[in-house]
Amino acid sequence: MLKVASLKAGGRDGTLVVVSRDLQRAVRVPDVQTLQEALDHWKDVSSVLRLLYHQLNQGLLNDSISLNL
């Protein structure tokens, strides 16, 4: 199941990230700034989010960040 979240950084609505299955890593979403923007344009962005989620869980993304939960 796809996991997304908002980081506090990035303005009033935060910054959209895709979160790994184990909740340990995340990656910012290029061209989609906020969770609200993703929801408003879900049909257009959901495939990109799912691809990032898959790549993140496979360890294929060098620009992922560690989440200290």
mmCIF file as Biopython writes it, N, C-alpha, C and O atoms, coordinates in Angstrom:
data_model
#
loop_
_atom_site.group_PDB
_atom_site.id
_atom_site.type_symbol
_atom_site.label_atom_id
_atom_site.label_alt_id
_atom_site.label_comp_id
_atom_site.label_asym_id
_atom_site.label_entity_id
_atom_site.label_seq_id
_atom_site.pdbx_PDB_ins_code
_atom_site.Cartn_x
_atom_site.Cartn_y
_atom_site.Cartn_z
_atom_site.occupancy
_atom_site.B_iso_or_equiv
_atom_site.auth_seq_id
_atom_site.auth_asym_id
_atom_site.pdbx_PDB_model_num
ATOM 1   N N  . MET A ? 1  ? 0.834  -1.170 0.000   1.0 0.0 1  A 1 
ATOM 2   C CA . MET A ? 1  ? 0.000  0.000  0.000   1.0 0.0 1  A 1 
ATOM 3   C C  . MET A ? 1  ? 0.887  1.244  0.000   1.0 0.0 1  A 1 
ATOM 4   O O  . MET A ? 1  ? 1.815  1.353  0.801   1.0 0.0 1  A 1 
ATOM 5   N N  . LEU A ? 2  ? 0.605  2.145  -0.872  1.0 0.0 2  A 1 
ATOM 6   C CA . LEU A ? 2  ? 1.333  3.402  -1.017  1.0 0.0 2  A 1 
ATOM 7   C C  . LEU A ? 2  ? 1.225  4.221  0.267   1.0 0.0 2  A 1 
ATOM 8   O O  . LEU A ? 2  ? 0.144  4.344  0.842   1.0 0.0 2  A 1 
ATOM 9   N N  . LYS A ? 3  ? 2.354  4.782  0.714   1.0 0.0 3  A 1 
ATOM 10  C CA . LYS A ? 3  ? 2.366  5.624  1.908   1.0 0.0 3  A 1 
ATOM 11  C C  . LYS A ? 3  ? 2.926  6.987  1.530   1.0 0.0 3  A 1 
ATOM 12  O O  . LYS A ? 3  ? 3.998  7.086  0.933   1.0 0.0 3  A 1 
ATOM 13  N N  . VAL A ? 4  ? 2.197  8.028  1.879   1.0 0.0 4  A 1 
ATOM 14  C CA . VAL A ? 4  ? 2.654  9.395  1.652   1.0 0.0 4  A 1 
ATOM 15  C C  . VAL A ? 4  ? 2.522  10.167 2.954   1.0 0.0 4  A 1 
ATOM 16  O O  . VAL A ? 4  ? 1.764  9.784  3.845   1.0 0.0 4  A 1 
ATOM 17  N N  . ALA A ? 5  ? 3.271  11.262 3.051   1.0 0.0 5  A 1 
ATOM 18  C CA . ALA A ? 5  ? 3.235  12.104 4.244   1.0 0.0 5  A 1 
ATOM 19  C C  . ALA A ? 5  ? 3.637  13.514 3.854   1.0 0.0 5  A 1 
ATOM 20  O O  . ALA A ? 5  ? 4.049  13.771 2.723   1.0 0.0 5  A 1 
ATOM 21  N N  . SER A ? 6  ? 3.509  14.417 4.808   1.0 0.0 6  A 1 
ATOM 22  C CA . SER A ? 6  ? 3.958  15.796 4.616   1.0 0.0 6  A 1 
ATOM 23  C C  . SER A ? 6  ? 5.017  16.118 5.651   1.0 0.0 6  A 1 
ATOM 24  O O  . SER A ? 6  ? 4.835  15.868 6.843   1.0 0.0 6  A 1 
ATOM 25  N N  . LEU A ? 7  ? 6.124  16.673 5.187   1.0 0.0 7  A 1 
ATOM 26  C CA . LEU A ? 7  ? 7.136  17.196 6.088   1.0 0.0 7  A 1 
ATOM 27  C C  . LEU A ? 7  ? 6.757  18.627 6.446   1.0 0.0 7  A 1 
ATOM 28  O O  . LEU A ? 7  ? 6.144  19.324 5.637   1.0 0.0 7  A 1 
ATOM 29  N N  . LYS A ? 8  ? 7.111  19.072 7.642   1.0 0.0 8  A 1 
ATOM 30  C CA . LYS A ? 8  ? 6.772  20.428 8.069   1.0 0.0 8  A 1 
ATOM 31  C C  . LYS A ? 8  ? 7.436  21.491 7.208   1.0 0.0 8  A 1 
ATOM 32  O O  . LYS A ? 8  ? 6.876  22.570 7.016   1.0 0.0 8  A 1 
ATOM 33  N N  . ALA A ? 9  ? 8.603  21.205 6.696   1.0 0.0 9  A 1 
ATOM 34  C CA . ALA A ? 9  ? 9.318  22.178 5.855   1.0 0.0 9  A 1 
ATOM 35  C C  . ALA A ? 9  ? 8.571  22.401 4.554   1.0 0.0 9  A 1 
ATOM 36  O O  . ALA A ? 9  ? 7.880  21.507 4.066   1.0 0.0 9  A 1 
ATOM 37  N N  . GLY A ? 10 ? 8.710  23.591 3.995   1.0 0.0 10 A 1 
ATOM 38  C CA . GLY A ? 10 ? 8.145  23.825 2.670   1.0 0.0 10 A 1 
ATOM 39  C C  . GLY A ? 10 ? 6.914  24.683 2.649   1.0 0.0 10 A 1 
ATOM 40  O O  . GLY A ? 10 ? 6.179  24.678 1.661   1.0 0.0 10 A 1 
ATOM 41  N N  . GLY A ? 11 ? 6.665  25.416 3.698   1.0 0.0 11 A 1 
ATOM 42  C CA . GLY A ? 11 ? 5.515  26.311 3.683   1.0 0.0 11 A 1 
ATOM 43  C C  . GLY A ? 11 ? 4.360  25.815 4.511   1.0 0.0 11 A 1 
ATOM 44  O O  . GLY A ? 11 ? 4.471  24.827 5.236   1.0 0.0 11 A 1 
ATOM 45  N N  . ARG A ? 12 ? 3.258  26.505 4.396   1.0 0.0 12 A 1 
ATOM 46  C CA . ARG A ? 12 ? 2.077  26.240 5.217   1.0 0.0 12 A 1 
ATOM 47  C C  . ARG A ? 12 ? 1.570  24.807 5.084   1.0 0.0 12 A 1 
ATOM 48  O O  . ARG A ? 12 ? 1.142  24.210 6.072   1.0 0.0 12 A 1 
ATOM 49  N N  . ASP A ? 13 ? 1.615  24.251 3.878   1.0 0.0 13 A 1 
ATOM 50  C CA . ASP A ? 13 ? 1.079  22.908 3.644   1.0 0.0 13 A 1 
ATOM 51  C C  . ASP A ? 13 ? 2.140  21.817 3.666   1.0 0.0 13 A 1 
ATOM 52  O O  . ASP A ? 13 ? 1.837  20.656 3.388   1.0 0.0 13 A 1 
ATOM 53  N N  . GLY A ? 14 ? 3.370  22.171 3.989   1.0 0.0 14 A 1 
ATOM 54  C CA . GLY A ? 14 ? 4.431  21.176 4.076   1.0 0.0 14 A 1 
ATOM 55  C C  . GLY A ? 14 ? 4.925  20.714 2.717   1.0 0.0 14 A 1 
ATOM 56  O O  . GLY A ? 14 ? 4.577  21.282 1.681   1.0 0.0 14 A 1 
ATOM 57  N N  . THR A ? 15 ? 5.743  19.671 2.745   1.0 0.0 15 A 1 
ATOM 58  C CA . THR A ? 15 ? 6.339  19.108 1.538   1.0 0.0 15 A 1 
ATOM 59  C C  . THR A ? 15 ? 5.931  17.646 1.418   1.0 0.0 15 A 1 
ATOM 60  O O  . THR A ? 15 ? 6.099  16.871 2.359   1.0 0.0 15 A 1 
ATOM 61  N N  . LEU A ? 16 ? 5.405  17.278 0.280   1.0 0.0 16 A 1 
ATOM 62  C CA . LEU A ? 16 ? 4.957  15.905 0.044   1.0 0.0 16 A 1 
ATOM 63  C C  . LEU A ? 16 ? 6.146  14.962 -0.077  1.0 0.0 16 A 1 
ATOM 64  O O  . LEU A ? 16 ? 7.115  15.261 -0.773  1.0 0.0 16 A 1 
ATOM 65  N N  . VAL A ? 17 ? 6.068  13.811 0.610   1.0 0.0 17 A 1 
ATOM 66  C CA . VAL A ? 17 ? 7.054  12.746 0.479   1.0 0.0 17 A 1 
ATOM 67  C C  . VAL A ? 17 ? 6.334  11.411 0.355   1.0 0.0 17 A 1 
ATOM 68  O O  . VAL A ? 17 ? 5.221  11.233 0.848   1.0 0.0 17 A 1 
ATOM 69  N N  . VAL A ? 18 ? 6.998  10.481 -0.316  1.0 0.0 18 A 1 
ATOM 70  C CA . VAL A ? 18 ? 6.569  9.081  -0.339  1.0 0.0 18 A 1 
ATOM 71  C C  . VAL A ? 18 ? 7.393  8.368  0.721   1.0 0.0 18 A 1 
ATOM 72  O O  . VAL A ? 18 ? 8.607  8.557  0.792   1.0 0.0 18 A 1 
ATOM 73  N N  . VAL A ? 19 ? 6.750  7.552  1.545   1.0 0.0 19 A 1 
ATOM 74  C CA . VAL A ? 19 ? 7.384  6.903  2.688   1.0 0.0 19 A 1 
ATOM 75  C C  . VAL A ? 19 ? 7.520  5.404  2.428   1.0 0.0 19 A 1 
ATOM 76  O O  . VAL A ? 19 ? 6.616  4.767  1.888   1.0 0.0 19 A 1 
ATOM 77  N N  . SER A ? 20 ? 8.668  4.855  2.823   1.0 0.0 20 A 1 
ATOM 78  C CA . SER A ? 20 ? 8.922  3.430  2.621   1.0 0.0 20 A 1 
ATOM 79  C C  . SER A ? 20 ? 7.978  2.559  3.460   1.0 0.0 20 A 1 
ATOM 80  O O  . SER A ? 20 ? 7.392  3.018  4.441   1.0 0.0 20 A 1 
ATOM 81  N N  . ARG A ? 21 ? 7.849  1.329  3.062   1.0 0.0 21 A 1 
ATOM 82  C CA . ARG A ? 21 ? 6.993  0.354  3.733   1.0 0.0 21 A 1 
ATOM 83  C C  . ARG A ? 21 ? 7.321  0.249  5.221   1.0 0.0 21 A 1 
ATOM 84  O O  . ARG A ? 21 ? 6.421  0.129  6.051   1.0 0.0 21 A 1 
ATOM 85  N N  . ASP A ? 22 ? 8.618  0.294  5.558   1.0 0.0 22 A 1 
ATOM 86  C CA . ASP A ? 22 ? 9.038  0.145  6.959   1.0 0.0 22 A 1 
ATOM 87  C C  . ASP A ? 22 ? 9.076  1.472  7.724   1.0 0.0 22 A 1 
ATOM 88  O O  . ASP A ? 22 ? 9.479  1.507  8.887   1.0 0.0 22 A 1 
ATOM 89  N N  . LEU A ? 23 ? 8.662  2.551  7.080   1.0 0.0 23 A 1 
ATOM 90  C CA . LEU A ? 23 ? 8.588  3.894  7.674   1.0 0.0 23 A 1 
ATOM 91  C C  . LEU A ? 23 ? 9.950  4.463  8.059   1.0 0.0 23 A 1 
ATOM 92  O O  . LEU A ? 23 ? 10.028 5.372  8.885   1.0 0.0 23 A 1 
ATOM 93  N N  . GLN A ? 24 ? 11.012 3.945  7.476   1.0 0.0 24 A 1 
ATOM 94  C CA . GLN A ? 24 ? 12.356 4.392  7.814   1.0 0.0 24 A 1 
ATOM 95  C C  . GLN A ? 24 ? 12.931 5.405  6.833   1.0 0.0 24 A 1 
ATOM 96  O O  . GLN A ? 24 ? 13.821 6.171  7.201   1.0 0.0 24 A 1 
ATOM 97  N N  . ARG A ? 25 ? 12.443 5.430  5.588   1.0 0.0 25 A 1 
ATOM 98  C CA . ARG A ? 25 ? 12.992 6.300  4.550   1.0 0.0 25 A 1 
ATOM 99  C C  . ARG A ? 25 ? 11.847 7.027  3.842   1.0 0.0 25 A 1 
ATOM 100 O O  . ARG A ? 25 ? 10.701 6.576  3.848   1.0 0.0 25 A 1 
ATOM 101 N N  . ALA A ? 26 ? 12.186 8.151  3.242   1.0 0.0 26 A 1 
ATOM 102 C CA . ALA A ? 26 ? 11.209 8.900  2.459   1.0 0.0 26 A 1 
ATOM 103 C C  . ALA A ? 26 ? 11.931 9.589  1.315   1.0 0.0 26 A 1 
ATOM 104 O O  . ALA A ? 26 ? 13.148 9.769  1.344   1.0 0.0 26 A 1 
ATOM 105 N N  . VAL A ? 27 ? 11.166 9.968  0.316   1.0 0.0 27 A 1 
ATOM 106 C CA . VAL A ? 27 ? 11.718 10.693 -0.828  1.0 0.0 27 A 1 
ATOM 107 C C  . VAL A ? 27 ? 10.731 11.790 -1.217  1.0 0.0 27 A 1 
ATOM 108 O O  . VAL A ? 27 ? 9.521  11.572 -1.267  1.0 0.0 27 A 1 
ATOM 109 N N  . ARG A ? 28 ? 11.276 12.967 -1.488  1.0 0.0 28 A 1 
ATOM 110 C CA . ARG A ? 28 ? 10.435 14.076 -1.956  1.0 0.0 28 A 1 
ATOM 111 C C  . ARG A ? 28 ? 9.902  13.751 -3.349  1.0 0.0 28 A 1 
ATOM 112 O O  . ARG A ? 28 ? 10.541 13.042 -4.126  1.0 0.0 28 A 1 
ATOM 113 N N  . VAL A ? 29 ? 8.745  14.272 -3.639  1.0 0.0 29 A 1 
ATOM 114 C CA . VAL A ? 29 ? 8.092  14.007 -4.920  1.0 0.0 29 A 1 
ATOM 115 C C  . VAL A ? 29 ? 8.368  15.178 -5.864  1.0 0.0 29 A 1 
ATOM 116 O O  . VAL A ? 29 ? 7.951  16.303 -5.592  1.0 0.0 29 A 1 
ATOM 117 N N  . PRO A ? 30 ? 9.064  14.920 -6.963  1.0 0.0 30 A 1 
ATOM 118 C CA . PRO A ? 30 ? 9.317  16.014 -7.909  1.0 0.0 30 A 1 
ATOM 119 C C  . PRO A ? 30 ? 8.007  16.469 -8.566  1.0 0.0 30 A 1 
ATOM 120 O O  . PRO A ? 30 ? 7.143  15.653 -8.890  1.0 0.0 30 A 1 
ATOM 121 N N  . ASP A ? 31 ? 7.884  17.745 -8.749  1.0 0.0 31 A 1 
ATOM 122 C CA . ASP A ? 31 ? 6.749  18.342 -9.470  1.0 0.0 31 A 1 
ATOM 123 C C  . ASP A ? 31 ? 5.415  18.287 -8.732  1.0 0.0 31 A 1 
ATOM 124 O O  . ASP A ? 31 ? 4.404  18.731 -9.276  1.0 0.0 31 A 1 
ATOM 125 N N  . VAL A ? 32 ? 5.382  17.756 -7.511  1.0 0.0 32 A 1 
ATOM 126 C CA . VAL A ? 32 ? 4.169  17.797 -6.689  1.0 0.0 32 A 1 
ATOM 127 C C  . VAL A ? 32 ? 4.610  18.296 -5.314  1.0 0.0 32 A 1 
ATOM 128 O O  . VAL A ? 32 ? 5.330  17.604 -4.596  1.0 0.0 32 A 1 
ATOM 129 N N  . GLN A ? 33 ? 4.178  19.482 -4.962  1.0 0.0 33 A 1 
ATOM 130 C CA . GLN A ? 33 ? 4.680  20.122 -3.751  1.0 0.0 33 A 1 
ATOM 131 C C  . GLN A ? 33 ? 3.997  19.656 -2.466  1.0 0.0 33 A 1 
ATOM 132 O O  . GLN A ? 33 ? 4.660  19.478 -1.445  1.0 0.0 33 A 1 
ATOM 133 N N  . THR A ? 34 ? 2.684  19.459 -2.506  1.0 0.0 34 A 1 
ATOM 134 C CA . THR A ? 34 ? 1.935  19.199 -1.276  1.0 0.0 34 A 1 
ATOM 135 C C  . THR A ? 34 ? 1.020  17.987 -1.424  1.0 0.0 34 A 1 
ATOM 136 O O  . THR A ? 34 ? 0.715  17.543 -2.531  1.0 0.0 34 A 1 
ATOM 137 N N  . LEU A ? 35 ? 0.596  17.473 -0.287  1.0 0.0 35 A 1 
ATOM 138 C CA . LEU A ? 35 ? -0.360 16.377 -0.285  1.0 0.0 35 A 1 
ATOM 139 C C  . LEU A ? 35 ? -1.680 16.832 -0.911  1.0 0.0 35 A 1 
ATOM 140 O O  . LEU A ? 35 ? -2.311 16.075 -1.648  1.0 0.0 35 A 1 
ATOM 141 N N  . GLN A ? 36 ? -2.092 18.057 -0.621  1.0 0.0 36 A 1 
ATOM 142 C CA . GLN A ? 36 ? -3.334 18.567 -1.213  1.0 0.0 36 A 1 
ATOM 143 C C  . GLN A ? 36 ? -3.246 18.611 -2.731  1.0 0.0 36 A 1 
ATOM 144 O O  . GLN A ? 36 ? -4.200 18.261 -3.426  1.0 0.0 36 A 1 
ATOM 145 N N  . GLU A ? 37 ? -2.105 19.039 -3.240  1.0 0.0 37 A 1 
ATOM 146 C CA . GLU A ? 37 ? -1.913 19.061 -4.695  1.0 0.0 37 A 1 
ATOM 147 C C  . GLU A ? 37 ? -2.012 17.643 -5.273  1.0 0.0 37 A 1 
ATOM 148 O O  . GLU A ? 37 ? -2.606 17.440 -6.332  1.0 0.0 37 A 1 
ATOM 149 N N  . ALA A ? 38 ? -1.432 16.676 -4.577  1.0 0.0 38 A 1 
ATOM 150 C CA . ALA A ? 38 ? -1.512 15.288 -5.038  1.0 0.0 38 A 1 
ATOM 151 C C  . ALA A ? 38 ? -2.957 14.798 -5.049  1.0 0.0 38 A 1 
ATOM 152 O O  . ALA A ? 38 ? -3.387 14.136 -5.994  1.0 0.0 38 A 1 
ATOM 153 N N  . LEU A ? 39 ? -3.700 15.123 -4.000  1.0 0.0 39 A 1 
ATOM 154 C CA . LEU A ? 39 ? -5.101 14.706 -3.939  1.0 0.0 39 A 1 
ATOM 155 C C  . LEU A ? 39 ? -5.931 15.378 -5.031  1.0 0.0 39 A 1 
ATOM 156 O O  . LEU A ? 39 ? -6.787 14.747 -5.651  1.0 0.0 39 A 1 
ATOM 157 N N  . ASP A ? 40 ? -5.669 16.661 -5.256  1.0 0.0 40 A 1 
ATOM 158 C CA . ASP A ? 40 ? -6.415 17.395 -6.281  1.0 0.0 40 A 1 
ATOM 159 C C  . ASP A ? 40 ? -6.156 16.866 -7.688  1.0 0.0 40 A 1 
ATOM 160 O O  . ASP A ? 40 ? -7.016 16.975 -8.562  1.0 0.0 40 A 1 
ATOM 161 N N  . HIS A ? 41 ? -4.967 16.289 -7.911  1.0 0.0 41 A 1 
ATOM 162 C CA . HIS A ? 41 ? -4.575 15.808 -9.244  1.0 0.0 41 A 1 
ATOM 163 C C  . HIS A ? 41 ? -4.233 14.315 -9.215  1.0 0.0 41 A 1 
ATOM 164 O O  . HIS A ? 41 ? -3.345 13.862 -9.938  1.0 0.0 41 A 1 
ATOM 165 N N  . TRP A ? 42 ? -4.941 13.558 -8.378  1.0 0.0 42 A 1 
ATOM 166 C CA . TRP A ? 42 ? -4.607 12.155 -8.131  1.0 0.0 42 A 1 
ATOM 167 C C  . TRP A ? 42 ? -4.512 11.341 -9.422  1.0 0.0 42 A 1 
ATOM 168 O O  . TRP A ? 42 ? -3.589 10.544 -9.585  1.0 0.0 42 A 1 
ATOM 169 N N  . LYS A ? 43 ? -5.431 11.533 -10.308 1.0 0.0 43 A 1 
ATOM 170 C CA . LYS A ? 43 ? -5.440 10.764 -11.557 1.0 0.0 43 A 1 
ATOM 171 C C  . LYS A ? 43 ? -4.143 10.966 -12.333 1.0 0.0 43 A 1 
ATOM 172 O O  . LYS A ? 43 ? -3.649 10.041 -12.976 1.0 0.0 43 A 1 
ATOM 173 N N  . ASP A ? 44 ? -3.600 12.165 -12.273 1.0 0.0 44 A 1 
ATOM 174 C CA . ASP A ? 44 ? -2.380 12.493 -13.012 1.0 0.0 44 A 1 
ATOM 175 C C  . ASP A ? 44 ? -1.096 12.085 -12.292 1.0 0.0 44 A 1 
ATOM 176 O O  . ASP A ? 44 ? -0.095 11.794 -12.945 1.0 0.0 44 A 1 
ATOM 177 N N  . VAL A ? 45 ? -1.107 12.059 -10.964 1.0 0.0 45 A 1 
ATOM 178 C CA . VAL A ? 45 ? 0.144  11.842 -10.224 1.0 0.0 45 A 1 
ATOM 179 C C  . VAL A ? 45 ? 0.257  10.485 -9.535  1.0 0.0 45 A 1 
ATOM 180 O O  . VAL A ? 45 ? 1.343  10.116 -9.088  1.0 0.0 45 A 1 
ATOM 181 N N  . SER A ? 46 ? -0.831 9.741  -9.441  1.0 0.0 46 A 1 
ATOM 182 C CA . SER A ? 46 ? -0.783 8.491  -8.676  1.0 0.0 46 A 1 
ATOM 183 C C  . SER A ? 46 ? 0.227  7.487  -9.242  1.0 0.0 46 A 1 
ATOM 184 O O  . SER A ? 46 ? 0.877  6.777  -8.474  1.0 0.0 46 A 1 
ATOM 185 N N  . SER A ? 47 ? 0.368  7.418  -10.549 1.0 0.0 47 A 1 
ATOM 186 C CA . SER A ? 47 ? 1.327  6.466  -11.123 1.0 0.0 47 A 1 
ATOM 187 C C  . SER A ? 47 ? 2.763  6.861  -10.768 1.0 0.0 47 A 1 
ATOM 188 O O  . SER A ? 47 ? 3.599  5.988  -10.535 1.0 0.0 47 A 1 
ATOM 189 N N  . VAL A ? 48 ? 3.056  8.150  -10.724 1.0 0.0 48 A 1 
ATOM 190 C CA . VAL A ? 48 ? 4.395  8.610  -10.327 1.0 0.0 48 A 1 
ATOM 191 C C  . VAL A ? 48 ? 4.649  8.279  -8.857  1.0 0.0 48 A 1 
ATOM 192 O O  . VAL A ? 48 ? 5.740  7.834  -8.502  1.0 0.0 48 A 1 
ATOM 193 N N  . LEU A ? 49 ? 3.659  8.490  -8.012  1.0 0.0 49 A 1 
ATOM 194 C CA . LEU A ? 49 ? 3.805  8.183  -6.586  1.0 0.0 49 A 1 
ATOM 195 C C  . LEU A ? 49 ? 4.035  6.688  -6.365  1.0 0.0 49 A 1 
ATOM 196 O O  . LEU A ? 49 ? 4.878  6.304  -5.554  1.0 0.0 49 A 1 
ATOM 197 N N  . ARG A ? 50 ? 3.301  5.856  -7.072  1.0 0.0 50 A 1 
ATOM 198 C CA . ARG A ? 50 ? 3.465  4.408  -6.944  1.0 0.0 50 A 1 
ATOM 199 C C  . ARG A ? 50 ? 4.843  3.949  -7.434  1.0 0.0 50 A 1 
ATOM 200 O O  . ARG A ? 50 ? 5.453  3.062  -6.837  1.0 0.0 50 A 1 
ATOM 201 N N  . LEU A ? 51 ? 5.322  4.545  -8.503  1.0 0.0 51 A 1 
ATOM 202 C CA . LEU A ? 51 ? 6.652  4.218  -9.001  1.0 0.0 51 A 1 
ATOM 203 C C  . LEU A ? 51 ? 7.722  4.609  -7.980  1.0 0.0 51 A 1 
ATOM 204 O O  . LEU A ? 51 ? 8.633  3.827  -7.708  1.0 0.0 51 A 1 
ATOM 205 N N  . LEU A ? 52 ? 7.619  5.804  -7.419  1.0 0.0 52 A 1 
ATOM 206 C CA . LEU A ? 52 ? 8.568  6.226  -6.386  1.0 0.0 52 A 1 
ATOM 207 C C  . LEU A ? 52 ? 8.520  5.296  -5.179  1.0 0.0 52 A 1 
ATOM 208 O O  . LEU A ? 52 ? 9.558  4.951  -4.615  1.0 0.0 52 A 1 
ATOM 209 N N  . TYR A ? 53 ? 7.312  4.890  -4.784  1.0 0.0 53 A 1 
ATOM 210 C CA . TYR A ? 53 ? 7.157  3.975  -3.646  1.0 0.0 53 A 1 
ATOM 211 C C  . TYR A ? 53 ? 7.873  2.649  -3.920  1.0 0.0 53 A 1 
ATOM 212 O O  . TYR A ? 53 ? 8.583  2.130  -3.058  1.0 0.0 53 A 1 
ATOM 213 N N  . HIS A ? 54 ? 7.685  2.116  -5.104  1.0 0.0 54 A 1 
ATOM 214 C CA . HIS A ? 54 ? 8.345  0.863  -5.485  1.0 0.0 54 A 1 
ATOM 215 C C  . HIS A ? 54 ? 9.864  1.042  -5.491  1.0 0.0 54 A 1 
ATOM 216 O O  . HIS A ? 54 ? 10.586 0.220  -4.926  1.0 0.0 54 A 1 
ATOM 217 N N  . GLN A ? 55 ? 10.345 2.097  -6.119  1.0 0.0 55 A 1 
ATOM 218 C CA . GLN A ? 55 ? 11.794 2.340  -6.197  1.0 0.0 55 A 1 
ATOM 219 C C  . GLN A ? 55 ? 12.397 2.564  -4.815  1.0 0.0 55 A 1 
ATOM 220 O O  . GLN A ? 55 ? 13.496 2.085  -4.533  1.0 0.0 55 A 1 
ATOM 221 N N  . LEU A ? 56 ? 11.694 3.281  -3.961  1.0 0.0 56 A 1 
ATOM 222 C CA . LEU A ? 56 ? 12.173 3.529  -2.602  1.0 0.0 56 A 1 
ATOM 223 C C  . LEU A ? 56 ? 12.311 2.221  -1.832  1.0 0.0 56 A 1 
ATOM 224 O O  . LEU A ? 56 ? 13.314 2.008  -1.151  1.0 0.0 56 A 1 
ATOM 225 N N  . ASN A ? 57 ? 11.328 1.355  -1.930  1.0 0.0 57 A 1 
ATOM 226 C CA . ASN A ? 57 ? 11.362 0.080  -1.206  1.0 0.0 57 A 1 
ATOM 227 C C  . ASN A ? 57 ? 12.389 -0.890 -1.772  1.0 0.0 57 A 1 
ATOM 228 O O  . ASN A ? 57 ? 12.833 -1.799 -1.071  1.0 0.0 57 A 1 
ATOM 229 N N  . GLN A ? 58 ? 12.764 -0.710 -3.013  1.0 0.0 58 A 1 
ATOM 230 C CA . GLN A ? 58 ? 13.793 -1.559 -3.621  1.0 0.0 58 A 1 
ATOM 231 C C  . GLN A ? 58 ? 15.199 -1.003 -3.392  1.0 0.0 58 A 1 
ATOM 232 O O  . GLN A ? 58 ? 16.183 -1.618 -3.805  1.0 0.0 58 A 1 
ATOM 233 N N  . GLY A ? 59 ? 15.300 0.153  -2.738  1.0 0.0 59 A 1 
ATOM 234 C CA . GLY A ? 59 ? 16.599 0.764  -2.471  1.0 0.0 59 A 1 
ATOM 235 C C  . GLY A ? 59 ? 17.234 1.391  -3.702  1.0 0.0 59 A 1 
ATOM 236 O O  . GLY A ? 59 ? 18.457 1.505  -3.779  1.0 0.0 59 A 1 
ATOM 237 N N  . LEU A ? 60 ? 16.425 1.793  -4.652  1.0 0.0 60 A 1 
ATOM 238 C CA . LEU A ? 60 ? 16.932 2.309  -5.920  1.0 0.0 60 A 1 
ATOM 239 C C  . LEU A ? 60 ? 17.108 3.824  -5.953  1.0 0.0 60 A 1 
ATOM 240 O O  . LEU A ? 60 ? 17.603 4.362  -6.943  1.0 0.0 60 A 1 
ATOM 241 N N  . LEU A ? 61 ? 16.712 4.519  -4.888  1.0 0.0 61 A 1 
ATOM 242 C CA . LEU A ? 61 ? 16.758 5.977  -4.891  1.0 0.0 61 A 1 
ATOM 243 C C  . LEU A ? 61 ? 17.873 6.491  -3.991  1.0 0.0 61 A 1 
ATOM 244 O O  . LEU A ? 61 ? 17.876 6.237  -2.787  1.0 0.0 61 A 1 
ATOM 245 N N  . ASN A ? 62 ? 18.807 7.208  -4.574  1.0 0.0 62 A 1 
ATOM 246 C CA . ASN A ? 62 ? 19.931 7.752  -3.812  1.0 0.0 62 A 1 
ATOM 247 C C  . ASN A ? 62 ? 19.573 9.010  -3.039  1.0 0.0 62 A 1 
ATOM 248 O O  . ASN A ? 62 ? 20.302 9.404  -2.129  1.0 0.0 62 A 1 
ATOM 249 N N  . ASP A ? 63 ? 18.465 9.644  -3.388  1.0 0.0 63 A 1 
ATOM 250 C CA . ASP A ? 63 ? 18.117 10.906 -2.743  1.0 0.0 63 A 1 
ATOM 251 C C  . ASP A ? 63 ? 17.062 10.744 -1.641  1.0 0.0 63 A 1 
ATOM 252 O O  . ASP A ? 63 ? 16.415 11.720 -1.260  1.0 0.0 63 A 1 
ATOM 253 N N  . SER A ? 64 ? 16.887 9.535  -1.131  1.0 0.0 64 A 1 
ATOM 254 C CA . SER A ? 64 ? 15.938 9.334  -0.036  1.0 0.0 64 A 1 
ATOM 255 C C  . SER A ? 64 ? 16.531 9.884  1.256   1.0 0.0 64 A 1 
ATOM 256 O O  . SER A ? 64 ? 17.747 10.008 1.401   1.0 0.0 64 A 1 
ATOM 257 N N  . ILE A ? 65 ? 15.647 10.209 2.185   1.0 0.0 65 A 1 
ATOM 258 C CA . ILE A ? 65 ? 16.072 10.730 3.475   1.0 0.0 65 A 1 
ATOM 259 C C  . ILE A ? 65 ? 15.640 9.778  4.575   1.0 0.0 65 A 1 
ATOM 260 O O  . ILE A ? 65 ? 14.660 9.047  4.427   1.0 0.0 65 A 1 
ATOM 261 N N  . SER A ? 66 ? 16.364 9.788  5.663   1.0 0.0 66 A 1 
ATOM 262 C CA . SER A ? 66 ? 16.044 8.956  6.808   1.0 0.0 66 A 1 
ATOM 263 C C  . SER A ? 66 ? 14.969 9.635  7.642   1.0 0.0 66 A 1 
ATOM 264 O O  . SER A ? 66 ? 15.030 10.844 7.867   1.0 0.0 66 A 1 
ATOM 265 N N  . LEU A ? 67 ? 13.990 8.875  8.100   1.0 0.0 67 A 1 
ATOM 266 C CA . LEU A ? 67 ? 12.960 9.396  8.999   1.0 0.0 67 A 1 
ATOM 267 C C  . LEU A ? 67 ? 13.281 8.916  10.404  1.0 0.0 67 A 1 
ATOM 268 O O  . LEU A ? 67 ? 13.474 7.721  10.628  1.0 0.0 67 A 1 
ATOM 269 N N  . ASN A ? 68 ? 13.337 9.812  11.316  1.0 0.0 68 A 1 
ATOM 270 C CA . ASN A ? 68 ? 13.605 9.476  12.719  1.0 0.0 68 A 1 
ATOM 271 C C  . ASN A ? 68 ? 12.300 9.451  13.469  1.0 0.0 68 A 1 
ATOM 272 O O  . ASN A ? 68 ? 11.945 10.416 14.146  1.0 0.0 68 A 1 
ATOM 273 N N  . LEU A ? 69 ? 11.577 8.343  13.354  1.0 0.0 69 A 1 
ATOM 274 C CA . LEU A ? 69 ? 10.277 8.219  14.022  1.0 0.0 69 A 1 
ATOM 275 C C  . LEU A ? 69 ? 10.405 7.570  15.352  1.0 0.0 69 A 1 
ATOM 276 O O  . LEU A ? 69 ? 9.407  7.388  16.049  1.0 0.0 69 A 1 
#
